[in-house]
Amino acid sequence: MESIPITYDYYAREEWANLNHQKMAIPLSEEELQILISTQDQLNLQDIQEIYLPLLHYLTLIYEEYRSLQQKRASFLQKRNTSIPFIIGIAGSVAVGKSTLARVLQVLLERIYGLSVSLVTTDGFLYSKSELEQKGLLDRKGFPESYDMPKLLHFLEELKVGKKEVHAPIYSHEKYDIIPDEVITICEPDIVIVEGINVLQNPWNERIYISDFFDFSIYLDAEIFRIQQWYCDRFLLLRGNEFATKEEAIRIATKVWKSINEKNLLEYILPTKYRADLILHKTKSHFMDYILLKK
């Protein structure tokens, strides 16, 4: 394990599990949980009990303080208390399990605490396939320049000024493209979860970061060789039938990983890890073995 910055506290899985002071029951069946899990990811009810429930308790403590501060600030400034959502950012590599984490957090926050939670993925803010072709960026899809960052920042700005209705574009993983004329409509939720590989990255200009809009951020971490294996396993499952042999599919998956995803991870994603408030580390079989929490 790499050295841990002094700005973080380390919690082994067992220590973290003991922070579940509320001893909350899990409002999910095993069948419901499996529906929320992304392809090739792994998660069970023990993970929910030992990792997610303490995390939820900690998140809601921060959320309650956030709401209290909003009310006090509005009172001090003699303004109407506008409902501005608490925003959670979730970052990490392709194939590390961000979508599963985001969906499970959304469902648990709604079922346990009765909160209204919207989920947005930054994939929707990629340029369309035709725009990427025009810009010569089709082979750079997922890299910082392939996103419409001004559009993403404008979306976050609208959330943080309390606009009653905000729209986000939708990306189709089946079509590998933006769905034209379709949007997610967000209407005054308590919490918005923003998930994507780029949510903690450098600003598109020199004045603002995406993470400036977050009230809490999570980085999902694992060793690179494990993420590569998870990516290749997923590639084989989703696209293996497109190739003449399994060996050919593995060769193409490895090539794509090395030339695009690993390069993007090393140059742009991994360097953002220590901007996160909490780092959730995975090991073999997606087992969550430790947590780092910013002091």
C-alpha positions in Angstrom: 0.0 0.0 0.0 1.2 3.5 -0.9 2.0 6.0 1.9 -1.0 7.8 3.1 -1.1 11.6 3.3 -1.2 12.9 6.8 -4.4 14.7 5.9 -6.3 11.4 5.9 -7.3 8.9 8.6 -7.0 5.3 7.7 -9.8 2.8 8.5 -9.5 -0.9 7.9 -12.7 -2.5 6.9 -13.4 -3.9 10.4 -12.8 -0.5 12.0 -15.1 1.2 9.6 -17.8 -1.4 10.1 -17.8 -0.6 13.8 -18.8 3.0 13.1 -22.3 1.8 12.2 -23.5 3.2 15.5 -27.1 3.4 14.5 -27.3 -0.3 13.7 -29.6 0.4 10.8 -31.4 -2.4 9.1 -30.7 -2.9 5.4 -33.8 -1.8 3.4 -32.7 -3.9 0.4 -33.1 -7.5 -0.5 -30.3 -9.4 -2.3 -32.4 -9.5 -5.4 -33.0 -5.7 -5.4 -29.3 -5.2 -4.8 -28.3 -7.3 -7.8 -30.4 -5.1 -10.0 -28.4 -2.0 -9.0 -25.0 -3.6 -9.7 -23.2 -2.8 -12.9 -21.9 -5.5 -15.2 -19.0 -7.5 -13.7 -19.1 -5.5 -10.4 -19.6 -7.4 -7.2 -21.4 -6.3 -4.1 -23.4 -8.1 -1.4 -25.4 -7.3 1.7 -22.4 -7.7 4.0 -20.7 -4.8 2.0 -23.9 -2.7 2.6 -23.8 -3.5 6.3 -20.1 -2.9 6.8 -19.2 -0.2 4.3 -22.3 1.6 3.1 -24.3 2.1 6.3 -21.4 3.8 8.2 -20.8 6.0 5.0 -24.5 6.9 4.9 -24.5 7.9 8.6 -21.4 10.1 8.0 -22.9 11.7 4.9 -26.2 12.5 6.6 -24.3 14.2 9.5 -22.6 16.5 7.0 -25.9 16.9 5.1 -27.7 18.0 8.2 -25.0 20.5 9.1 -25.2 21.8 5.5 -29.0 22.4 5.8 -28.6 24.1 9.2 -25.9 26.4 7.8 -28.2 27.3 4.8 -31.0 28.3 7.2 -28.7 30.3 9.5 -27.1 32.1 6.6 -30.4 33.0 5.1 -31.6 34.3 8.4 -28.4 36.4 8.9 -28.6 37.9 5.4 -32.4 38.4 5.8 -33.1 36.4 2.6 -35.5 33.7 1.8 -34.0 30.3 2.5 -33.7 28.8 -1.0 -33.5 25.0 -1.2 -30.0 24.3 -2.8 -29.1 20.7 -3.2 -26.2 19.0 -1.4 -24.0 17.7 -4.2 -21.9 14.5 -3.9 -19.2 13.8 -6.5 -18.0 10.2 -7.2 -14.8 9.8 -9.2 -12.5 6.9 -10.3 -11.4 4.9 -13.3 -13.5 3.2 -15.9 -14.7 -0.2 -14.7 -13.9 0.4 -11.0 -17.6 0.4 -9.9 -18.6 4.1 -9.7 -22.1 3.6 -11.2 -22.9 0.8 -8.7 -21.7 3.0 -5.8 -23.8 5.9 -7.0 -27.0 3.9 -7.6 -26.8 2.1 -4.3 -26.2 5.3 -2.4 -29.1 6.9 -4.1 -31.5 4.1 -3.2 -30.3 3.8 0.4 -30.5 7.6 1.1 -34.0 7.6 -0.2 -35.2 4.5 1.6 -33.4 5.0 5.0 -33.6 8.8 5.3 -36.5 9.7 3.1 -34.4 12.1 1.0 -35.0 13.1 -2.6 -31.9 12.1 -4.5 -31.1 12.7 -8.2 -28.3 10.9 -10.0 -26.4 12.4 -13.0 -23.4 10.9 -14.9 -20.9 13.2 -16.6 -21.0 10.9 -19.6 -24.0 12.9 -20.7 -21.7 15.9 -21.0 -19.4 14.2 -23.6 -19.5 15.8 -27.0 -21.7 13.8 -29.4 -20.0 11.3 -31.7 -20.4 13.6 -34.7 -18.9 16.5 -32.7 -16.0 14.4 -31.6 -15.3 13.4 -35.2 -15.4 17.0 -36.3 -12.9 17.9 -33.6 -10.7 15.0 -34.3 -11.2 13.6 -30.8 -12.9 10.3 -31.4 -9.8 8.4 -30.2 -9.7 10.7 -27.1 -13.2 10.0 -25.9 -13.1 10.1 -22.1 -10.1 12.5 -22.0 -10.7 16.0 -20.6 -11.0 17.7 -24.0 -13.8 15.3 -25.1 -16.3 16.8 -22.5 -18.3 20.0 -23.0 -17.0 21.4 -19.7 -18.7 24.8 -20.0 -22.0 23.0 -20.3 -21.3 20.8 -17.3 -20.2 23.8 -15.2 -23.3 25.7 -16.2 -25.5 22.7 -15.1 -23.7 22.7 -11.7 -24.1 26.5 -11.4 -27.8 26.2 -12.0 -28.1 23.6 -9.2 -26.1 25.8 -6.8 -28.2 28.9 -7.3 -31.3 26.9 -6.5 -33.0 26.9 -9.9 -36.2 24.9 -9.6 -35.8 22.9 -12.8 -32.4 21.8 -14.2 -31.8 19.6 -17.2 -28.9 17.2 -17.9 -28.2 15.4 -21.2 -28.3 11.6 -21.4 -25.6 9.2 -22.7 -26.4 5.8 -24.1 -23.8 3.1 -23.4 -25.6 0.9 -26.0 -25.2 3.5 -28.8 -21.9 4.9 -27.4 -23.4 8.4 -28.0 -25.5 11.2 -26.6 -29.3 10.7 -27.0 -30.5 13.7 -29.0 -33.4 15.7 -27.6 -33.6 13.7 -24.4 -32.7 15.0 -20.9 -32.9 14.2 -17.3 -35.1 16.7 -15.5 -34.1 17.6 -11.9 -36.6 19.4 -9.7 -35.4 20.6 -6.4 -33.9 17.4 -4.9 -32.3 17.3 -1.5 -29.2 15.6 -2.9 -27.6 15.3 -6.3 -25.0 12.6 -7.0 -22.7 13.5 -9.9 -20.7 10.4 -11.0 -17.9 10.3 -13.6 -14.2 9.9 -14.3 -13.7 13.6 -14.6 -15.4 15.1 -11.6 -12.3 15.9 -9.7 -10.1 17.0 -12.6 -8.4 20.3 -13.4 -10.5 23.2 -14.4 -11.3 23.8 -18.1 -10.1 27.4 -17.4 -8.0 28.9 -14.6 -10.8 30.0 -12.4 -13.1 27.1 -11.4 -13.1 23.4 -10.7 -16.0 21.0 -11.0 -15.3 20.0 -7.5 -15.9 23.5 -6.3 -19.6 22.7 -6.5 -19.3 19.5 -4.4 -20.2 19.3 -0.7 -18.7 15.9 -0.4 -16.6 13.8 -2.8 -15.7 10.1 -3.0 -12.9 8.5 -5.0 -13.2 4.8 -5.8 -9.7 3.3 -5.9 -8.0 0.0 -6.8 -4.6 -1.2 -8.1 -4.3 -0.6 -11.8 -3.7 -4.2 -12.8 -7.0 -5.2 -11.1 -8.9 -2.4 -12.9 -7.5 -3.6 -16.2 -8.8 -7.1 -15.5 -12.2 -5.8 -14.5 -12.3 -3.7 -17.7 -11.3 -6.7 -19.9 -13.8 -9.0 -18.2 -16.5 -6.5 -18.9 -15.4 -6.0 -22.5 -15.6 -9.7 -23.1 -19.0 -10.0 -21.6 -20.5 -7.0 -23.6 -18.5 -7.2 -26.8 -16.9 -10.7 -27.0 -19.3 -12.0 -29.6 -18.1 -9.3 -32.0 -14.8 -11.2 -32.5 -13.9 -14.5 -34.1 -12.2 -15.8 -31.0 -11.9 -15.1 -27.3 -8.1 -14.5 -27.8 -8.8 -11.8 -30.4 -11.3 -10.1 -28.0 -8.8 -10.2 -25.2 -6.2 -8.7 -27.5 -8.5 -5.8 -28.5 -9.6 -5.2 -25.0 -6.0 -5.0 -23.7 -5.1 -2.7 -26.6 -8.0 -0.3 -25.8 -7.1 -0.4 -22.1 -3.4 0.4 -22.6 -3.9 3.0 -25.3 -6.9 4.9 -23.9 -8.2 3.9 -20.5 -4.9 3.3 -18.6 -3.4 6.5 -20.2 -6.4 8.5 -19.1 -6.2 7.0 -15.6 -2.5 7.7 -15.1 -2.5 11.2 -16.6 -5.8 12.7 -15.5 -7.9 10.6 -13.1 -5.4 9.1 -10.6 -3.7 12.5 -9.9 -7.1 13.7 -8.6 -7.5 11.0 -5.9 -6.3 13.1 -3.0 -8.8 15.9 -3.8 -11.5 13.6 -2.6 -13.0 13.7 0.9 -13.2 10.0 1.1 -11.3 7.2 -0.7 -12.8 3.8 -0.9 -10.3 1.1 -1.8 -11.1 -2.2 -3.5 -9.0 -5.3 -3.8 -9.5 -8.7 -5.4 -13.1 -9.5 -6.5 -14.1 -5.8 -5.8 -13.7 -6.5 -2.0 -13.6 -3.2 -0.2 -10.7 -3.5 2.3 -10.0 0.0 3.6 -11.2 3.6 3.7 -9.3 6.9 3.8 -11.2 9.8 5.3 -10.0 13.4 5.0 -9.4 14.9 8.5 
